[in-house]
Amino acid sequence: MNKYVDLGIECRYFFTRKVMFLKYSQAFVVFPGGVGTLDETFEAITLAQCGHNVKYPIVLVGKEYWSGLIDWMKDQLLSSGRMSEKDFDLFRIVDSADEARNKVMEYHNKYMTTPEYLGPKTNF
């Protein structure tokens, strides 16, 4: 646990942690991290892409940090047909925590305050 955690939950199995991570989330705000961060980020994006998820916005913080990965995804995955251009609409990249908060609030105000909300939306 780190100093920012108020209530820690430990899981014996990694898949249990991932299920809990996704089930109770209302948004994903992803700051620069390592391999575990990438794993959970791609898990969230994949589930949003397939429509098998709890509905939430995904916001990546740190344009400079994420730009190399996004460039690689465009150069390798998009150009070879392994990813669709619309998949890039599943997340937003911002530079600050304030911008991340604004994107989350924008998404929730636009999509999650109406009874018609049925699934993940793009272009938030």
Buried (B, 14 or more C-beta within 10 A) or exposed (E): EEEEEEEEEEEEEEEEBBEEBBEEBEBBBBEEEEEEEEEBBEBBBEBBBEEEBEBBBBBBBBEEBBEEBBEEBEEEEBEEEEBEEEBBBBBBBBEEEEBBBBBBEBBBEBBBEEEEEEEBBEEB
